Amino acid sequence: MLSRQLLFVTGKGGVGKTSIAVALATSAAASGKRTLLCEMDSKGAIANALGVSQLGFEPTEVSPRLFAMAMNTQDSLREYIRLFVRIPLITSIGPLAKMFDFVASAAPGVKEILAVGKLCWEVREKNYDIVIVDAEASGHIVAQIEAPRTLTNIVQVGLIRDQTKWMQEILHDSSRTGVVVVTTPEEMPVVETIELLDTLSAKSSVSVAAVVANRVSGDIFADRDMPLFAALQTFASSQQCTAQQQALLTAPLRAVEIAVDRRTHAVAHLALLAQRLRSPSIPLVVLPDVAVNQHDPRKLNEQLAAALSEELS
């Protein structure tokens, strides 16, 4: 996965998409790669996970070899004008921005191409070994990564077509670019992940690098312990169990029952996902539920990065 130069990390809301993007970037930097981590929605989640102040459009080195930035439309437009239109840097783009907003409303993909163009530029210029993107959620990722092709279909000649051509060459090269889909071992996230994989296969030429199953709880018991657990449940509901014994056993047995039930369902959902990933073959990376015992965002990132590094090694 980290052998690629550009990774878009997506997933259903609430599955830990940002946490996985940050952990991937942390792991890449720790392995010696000069890494750029980009937040697309500028909500500050990446800065919080890294324990740094608010990020801007200009990449900031937040730890050795790890640079982070937050995308925004106006700075993306300014850089596009400077790099591609060859107009020197200007301080005020108010009138041009108003015109841009008008055009963007009429032509789908214009705003997205500014962001994607910035990322592809960093890859083309080899400013970083890898660029990792905390991308749009699963419902919007296809529109984002396919923005250059969308514009190519609209604009057949000229500067824009020339720019979108080389962007597509980067995006559609499976050895350079990939999508990482994050899910949790629950019914709705797994169903949406399978639907996204089908949509990407049908409507996008960008390959799927991996699916990451996040927050997977471990087994409470080994198989040999299950008969003992069943015996305790039987005893707690029998006449031989005193009221005092029932009071002591009911709560912990119920907690274990919930955990076992959760694990059983998780295994079933992961099996369904693994079946879908067999054709075409897509790696499934399973990560433990480190959030159970860790509420500090920075330490959570460290544990996720360590788990990822172990899985990817």
N, C-alpha and C positions, 0 to 999 in steps of 0.2 A: 504493500500500500504506500509506504513512504518512499518508494523508489520513483514515484511520479513527481512531476514538477508543480502540478496544480491540482488541489483537492477541494471540492465543494462538499461541505458537510451539511446535511439536511435531515429532516425527520418531523414527525408530528409534534405539535406543541406539548411540552411537558415531559418529553422522553430524555432530556439531558443533552440536546444537540449542541448547545454552546459549551457545556462541560467537556464533551468529547472533542470538539474542535480545539479547545484550549489544551487538553491533555495530549492530543496528537501533535500540536505545535511544540509543546514542552518536550515531548519525547523526541521529536525530530531534532530540536536544538541540542538536546542532551547527547544525541548520537553524533554530533559534530556538524550538522547541516545549518547553514545560514538560512533562517526561517522567517517568513513574513506571515503574520496572523492578521486577518482582516475581518472586521465586524461590519455586516452590510446594513444593519438597521440602526446603528448608533444609539442603542439603548443603555450602554454602559455595562453590559453583563460581562464582557471580556475583561474590562478594567477591574471589575469587582473580583473576578476569579483569579486574576493575577496579582491583586493587592496593590494596584497602582492608581494614580490619579486619572482623570478623564482623558481619553485618547482623542487625537485629532486626525486629520487627513494625512499629515506628514508622519511617516513611520517613526516610532520611538523604540529604542532598544531597551526593553524592560528586564532582560537578563542576558547573560552571555549568548550571543548568536540568535537571540529571539527578539524580533521586531514586531510591533503591533500598531494597528491603525484602525480608524473608524471611517467608513465611507460616507460622503455626503454629496448631494447632487451638484451644488454650486462649485465646490472645489474640483469635482470630477469634470465639470464643463470647462472650467478655467484650464485644467491640465490638458484636456482634449484639444482645446484651441491652441495651446502652446506647442504641444507635441505633434499634432497631426495637421492642423490648419496652418501651422508655422507663423502664427501671430505672436509677437513678444508678449510677455506677461503683463496683464493689465490689472489695475487695482479694483476697478468697478466694472461689473458686467451686468448691471441692472437692466438696461434696455435689451441686451442680447439674451439675458435670462428670461425676460418676458416673452420674447419671440420663441425661445426654445420651449417654454412651457406650452405655448400655443401649438407648436409643431408636435410636441410629445403627446399632446392630447389626441391629435389626429393620426399619428403614426405609431402603432404599437411597437415596443422594443427600443425606442429612442433612449429613454432614461436608463433602461437596463444595460444598453450597450456602452454607456459611459462608464458604468461600474465594471462590467466585464472587460471592457477595453483596457482599463487601468491595470487589472490583474494580468491580462494576457501580455500587456506591455512589459510588466515586471518579469514575466517568464521569458519573453522574447529577448529582452536585453540581458538576461541571466544575472540580474541584480541579486537574486536569492537562489539558493539550491531548491527550495520548495516554498510554495505559496499555499496556505491553508485558509479556507474561507468559511466563516460562520454564515452560511448562506440563508436564503429564504426557506420558510417551512415547506413541507412536502407538497402542499397545494399550489405553490408558486414557483418551485425550483425549475420546472421545465421551461416556463416563459423566460426565466432569467438566463439559463445557460444556452437557450436557443435564440436569444435576441439577435446575434449577428446573422443567423440564417433567415430570421424573420425579415430583417431589414434588406437583406440581399434579394429576397423575393419581391420586395416593394420597389427598391431602387436598383435598376438594371445596369446603370453606367455611372461613372464619375468617382469622386473621392470616397464617398461612403462605401460604395461597393468594393473599392480597392482595400479599404481598411477592414471591412468585414471578412474579406477573403482570407487574410493571414490569421485573423482571430479564429476563424473556423478551422484552419489547419492545425492550430494548437489545441482547440477544444475537442476536435474529433479524432485526435491522435491518442489512442488508448494507452500508449506507453508514456505519455506526458500528462494526460488529464483524466481525472476520474471523479465520480460521485460516491461519497460515503453516506449511506443511509443509516440513521440511528433509530433504534426501536427499544421497547421494553417487552418482557415476556408476558404480555397481556393481550387479550383478544383484539381490541380495537387498534392499538398500535401495530400489531402484527398484520391484521387485515389491511390497514392503510399502507403498510410497507410493501406488501405483495401487490397491491393496486398500483403503487408508485413504480415498482419494478416493471410491471406490465406497461405502464404509460411511458416510461423511459425507453423501453424496448421498442415501442410502436412509434413514438413521436420524437425521439432524440437520437443523435449519433454519438452522444457523450457516454462513455462506458461507465459501468458501476464497478468501483474499485473494491468495495466490501460492504457488508452489512454488519453493524455493531449492535449486539444485544446488550443493553445497559441494565444495570440494577438486577442482575440475576442472583437470587438468593440461593445459598448452598443447602445441601441436605442437612436437616436437623439430626436425623438418625442414620446410622448405617442400617442396611437391610436386616441384619441379625438382631437389631434392637427393636424392630417394629412389633414382634410378638409380645415383648415386655410392655410396650406402650399400650397395645390392645388389651393386655391382661389388667393393667392399671385402670383403664377405662371401664372394663367389665366390673372390676372390684368396686370402683367408686359409685357405680349405680346399683350395687347389690345390697341385700339386707345385712350382709356381714360387715359392711362399712359403717362405722359410727358417724354421728353428726359432726363430731370434731374432725374426724378423718376426711369426711366429705368437704368440710370448709377449707381444709388445707390442700386438698387435691384438685378441687373444681377449677380454680383460676389457672394454675399452671398447665393442667391437662387441656383446658380450652385454648390456651395460648399456643401450645404445641400442635393441637389439632388444626388451628388456623394456619400455622406456619407450614405444616405438612400438606394441607390442602392447597395453599398458595404455590408450593413447590411442585405439586403434582400437575396443577394447571399450567405452570410455567414450562414444565418439560413438554407437555402436550403442544403448547403454542410454538415452542422452539422447534419441535419435530415437524410441525406444519411448515414453518419458515424454511427449515433445512431442506425439506422436500422441494420447495419452489426454487431454492438456490442451486439445485443440482443441474438444471438446464435453463440457461447456460450456467456453467460452473462459476459461482461467486463465493468468495471466502466469507465465512461467518465467524466473527470475533465475539467471544462471550466474556463479559466483564462482571465481576462480583459487585454486590450492592454495598459499596464502601460508604455510601451516604448514611447508612444506618447508624454508624458510630462516629460520623464526622460531619460537623456542621460549619466548620471554618472553611470558606471557599478556597483559600490558598492550600490548606492541607488536603482538602478533597481533591484538588487538582493534582497535587503531588502523588497521592495514592492512585488516582486514575491513570496518570502518566506512567507510574511504575507498573501497574497492571497491564497497560497497553504494551509497554516495552517488552514485558515478559511474554505476552501473547504473540507479538510480532517477531520475536527473536528466533 
